[in-house]
Amino acid sequence: MAKLTAWERVEIARDPKRKTALEYIEKIFDEFIELHGDRNFKDDKAIVCGLARIGKQNFTIVAEQKGRSTKENIERNFGMPNPESYRKAIRFMKQAEKFKRPVITFIDTKGAYPGIGAEERGQGEAIAKSMFEMSRLRVPILSIVIGEGSSGGALALGVGNKVIMLENAIYSILSPEGYSSILWKDSTRYKEAAEKMKLTAKDLYDLKVIDKIIKEPVIENDDEKEESFEKICNSLKREIKKDIKEMLEKSSEEIVEERYEKFRNMGEFVTLENPNSEREE
């Protein structure tokens, strides 16, 4: 099979038929109980939170959830969280810290919702607060990018001790269309932008932004879809059990310090091109 381009991976990550967070949660964990609300405004369904279990190990789950049908997409706000989603996530991450439960986040969004109401309720502050609280949480955090991880909406749940990506997922601070519109004033150059943004799992692994890539088997026909999904879930389950077991052997101080060092040192490995060299007046 020919190597996929960055844009082709963007299209796979955005595929409406791609498995959602709840489907992964149902397959990976032995039990899941959803919890609701930020105790301030409402329960925003673009992020699902709850308690899960594998064997005797309990977890807190924070997952961005897209819809499948039009009705469900409207209910889930097309997977674009409002600020109350991030405040709900913070609430349950702090609860996880209190009861010493590891946190697993599933990232899959085109970005936080940019509507007027969201801005009025403090969208930017909610995203920043989520990243701030994750950075100092005294329990292990494992972040998993399963689909489209774009903009602050994705980064808000990405401050993990370890970050895992599926092979055909993407992870970036902006969409390719937004990148080309801002940098070149030409939104039609999105395919070129996707290559330059280094948003694929391989690019980000090479840059040491993520820690592990989960392979996605090549699907030749529809009959292989469920078998492929099961293989991915089994790989994720093994990785979750292994990584969390290793992290739980460390003290809370070591967990926080390692997370800090991971993101503090990331700048030593990431070299960005000078955007001025690409700018066209």
C-alpha positions in Angstrom: 0.0 0.0 0.0 1.3 3.4 -1.0 2.4 5.8 1.8 -0.4 8.1 2.8 0.0 11.9 2.5 -0.6 14.2 5.4 -3.8 15.4 3.8 -5.0 11.8 3.3 -4.6 11.2 7.0 -6.5 14.4 7.8 -9.4 13.0 5.7 -9.2 9.6 7.5 -9.2 11.3 10.9 -12.3 13.4 9.9 -14.2 10.4 8.4 -17.8 10.6 9.8 -17.7 6.8 10.1 -14.5 6.7 12.2 -15.0 5.2 15.6 -15.9 7.6 18.4 -14.6 7.9 21.9 -17.6 6.1 23.5 -17.1 3.2 21.1 -13.5 2.9 22.3 -14.5 3.2 25.9 -17.1 0.5 25.6 -14.6 -1.9 24.0 -11.5 -1.2 26.1 -13.0 -1.0 29.7 -14.8 -3.6 31.6 -17.3 -1.1 33.0 -18.1 2.6 32.4 -20.4 4.9 34.4 -21.0 8.4 32.9 -21.1 11.4 35.2 -22.7 14.7 34.3 -22.5 18.5 34.7 -20.1 21.3 35.6 -22.2 22.4 38.6 -22.3 25.9 37.2 -24.1 26.1 33.8 -25.1 22.8 32.2 -24.0 19.3 31.1 -22.3 19.9 27.7 -22.3 16.6 25.8 -19.3 17.3 23.5 -17.2 15.9 26.4 -18.1 12.7 28.2 -16.8 12.1 31.7 -17.1 9.1 33.9 -15.7 6.3 35.9 -14.2 3.2 34.2 -12.5 0.0 35.3 -10.1 -2.6 33.8 -9.9 -5.5 36.2 -9.4 -4.0 39.7 -8.0 -0.8 38.4 -10.3 2.2 38.4 -9.9 5.2 36.1 -11.5 8.6 35.4 -12.4 9.1 31.8 -12.6 12.5 30.0 -13.5 12.0 26.3 -14.4 14.3 23.4 -17.4 12.8 21.7 -18.6 13.4 18.1 -22.0 12.3 17.0 -22.8 9.7 14.3 -26.2 10.9 13.0 -27.2 14.5 12.3 -29.4 14.5 15.4 -26.6 13.1 17.6 -24.1 15.6 16.1 -26.4 18.5 17.1 -26.8 17.0 20.6 -23.0 16.6 20.8 -22.4 20.1 19.2 -20.4 18.3 16.5 -17.8 17.3 19.0 -16.9 21.0 19.7 -16.8 21.6 23.5 -18.2 24.6 25.2 -16.5 26.0 28.2 -18.8 24.1 30.5 -17.3 20.9 29.0 -13.8 21.8 30.1 -15.1 22.9 33.5 -16.9 19.5 33.8 -13.6 17.8 32.8 -11.7 19.8 35.5 -14.3 18.9 38.1 -13.8 15.1 37.5 -10.0 15.3 37.1 -9.9 17.0 40.6 -12.2 14.2 41.9 -9.8 11.7 40.3 -6.9 13.3 42.3 -8.9 13.1 45.5 -9.6 9.4 45.1 -6.2 8.6 43.5 -7.6 7.4 40.2 -5.5 7.7 37.0 -7.0 9.9 34.3 -7.5 8.8 30.6 -8.4 11.5 28.1 -9.6 10.7 24.6 -9.0 13.6 22.1 -11.2 13.9 19.0 -12.4 17.4 18.0 -12.0 20.0 15.2 -11.7 22.6 18.0 -13.5 24.2 20.9 -16.8 25.8 19.9 -16.2 29.4 18.8 -19.8 30.7 19.3 -20.6 34.0 21.0 -22.2 32.3 24.0 -19.1 30.2 24.5 -16.9 33.3 24.4 -19.2 35.1 26.8 -18.9 32.2 29.2 -15.1 32.2 29.1 -14.0 29.7 26.5 -10.3 30.8 26.4 -10.1 30.8 30.2 -11.7 27.4 30.5 -9.2 25.9 28.0 -6.3 27.5 29.8 -7.6 26.4 33.2 -7.9 22.8 32.0 -4.3 22.8 30.8 -3.2 24.4 34.1 -5.0 21.9 36.3 -3.8 18.9 34.3 -0.2 20.2 34.5 -0.2 19.9 38.3 -2.6 16.9 38.8 -1.0 14.5 41.3 -2.2 11.3 39.5 -1.1 9.8 36.2 -2.6 11.2 33.0 -2.7 9.3 29.7 -3.9 11.2 26.7 -5.0 9.3 23.6 -5.6 11.0 20.2 -8.1 8.8 18.4 -9.2 11.1 15.5 -9.1 14.8 14.7 -7.1 16.6 17.4 -7.2 20.3 16.4 -6.7 23.6 18.0 -7.0 24.5 21.7 -10.1 22.2 22.0 -7.7 19.3 21.6 -4.7 20.7 23.5 -6.9 21.4 26.5 -7.0 17.6 27.2 -3.4 16.8 26.0 -1.3 17.6 29.0 -0.6 14.0 29.9 2.4 12.1 31.4 2.2 10.2 28.1 0.5 11.0 24.8 -0.6 8.2 22.5 -1.8 8.6 18.9 -3.6 6.3 16.5 -1.7 5.9 13.3 -4.2 7.8 11.2 -5.1 10.5 13.8 -3.9 14.1 13.5 -2.8 16.5 16.3 -2.1 20.2 15.8 -2.8 23.7 17.0 -4.8 24.6 13.9 -6.6 23.1 11.0 -4.7 23.0 7.6 -7.4 25.3 6.1 -6.9 27.8 8.9 -3.1 27.5 8.6 -3.1 28.3 4.9 -5.7 31.1 5.3 -3.6 32.8 8.0 -0.1 32.2 6.6 -0.7 32.5 2.9 -4.1 34.2 2.7 -5.1 31.3 0.5 -7.3 28.6 2.0 -7.0 26.4 -1.2 -3.4 25.5 -0.2 -4.7 23.3 2.7 -2.9 20.1 1.3 0.4 21.9 1.3 -0.3 23.2 4.7 -1.0 19.7 6.1 2.5 18.6 5.0 4.2 21.6 6.6 2.3 21.5 9.9 3.8 18.1 10.9 0.4 16.9 12.2 0.6 13.2 11.6 1.5 10.6 14.2 4.8 9.9 12.6 5.8 13.5 12.4 4.9 14.1 16.1 6.6 11.0 17.3 9.8 12.0 15.5 9.5 15.4 17.2 9.0 13.8 20.5 5.6 15.5 21.0 3.9 12.1 21.5 5.2 8.9 23.1 3.6 6.0 21.2 1.9 5.3 17.9 -0.9 2.6 17.8 -0.9 1.0 14.4 -4.2 0.9 12.5 -4.5 -2.3 10.3 -5.2 -1.8 6.6 -8.9 -2.4 5.8 -9.5 -4.1 2.5 -13.3 -4.4 2.8 -16.2 -3.7 5.2 -16.0 -7.2 6.7 -12.6 -6.3 8.2 -13.7 -3.1 9.9 -14.7 -4.7 13.2 -11.8 -7.0 13.3 -9.5 -4.0 12.8 -11.2 -2.0 15.5 -10.8 -4.9 17.9 -7.1 -5.1 17.2 -6.7 -1.3 17.8 -8.7 -1.6 21.1 -6.6 -4.5 22.3 -3.4 -2.5 21.6 -4.8 0.5 23.4 -5.9 -1.7 26.4 -2.4 -3.2 26.7 -0.8 0.2 26.5 -3.1 1.7 29.1 -2.5 -1.2 31.5 1.3 -1.1 31.0 1.7 2.7 31.2 -0.6 3.2 34.2 1.1 0.3 36.1 4.5 1.9 35.5 3.3 5.4 36.6 1.5 4.1 39.7 4.8 2.8 41.0 6.0 6.4 41.3 5.1 9.0 43.9 2.7 11.8 43.2 5.6 14.3 43.3 7.5 12.2 40.6 4.4 12.1 38.5 3.9 15.8 38.5 7.6 16.5 38.0 7.9 14.1 35.0 4.9 15.7 33.3 6.4 19.1 33.9 9.7 18.0 32.4 8.1 16.4 29.4 6.5 19.6 28.3 9.2 21.9 29.5 11.8 20.1 27.5 9.7 19.7 24.4 11.1 22.9 23.0 14.5 21.4 22.8 13.4 18.9 20.2 10.9 20.9 18.2 12.4 23.1 15.5 9.9 25.3 13.7 10.4 26.7 10.2 10.5 30.5 10.1 6.9 31.4 8.9 8.2 34.6 7.4 10.0 32.5 4.7 6.6 31.2 3.6 4.7 34.4 3.8 3.4 36.0 0.6 2.6 39.6 0.6 
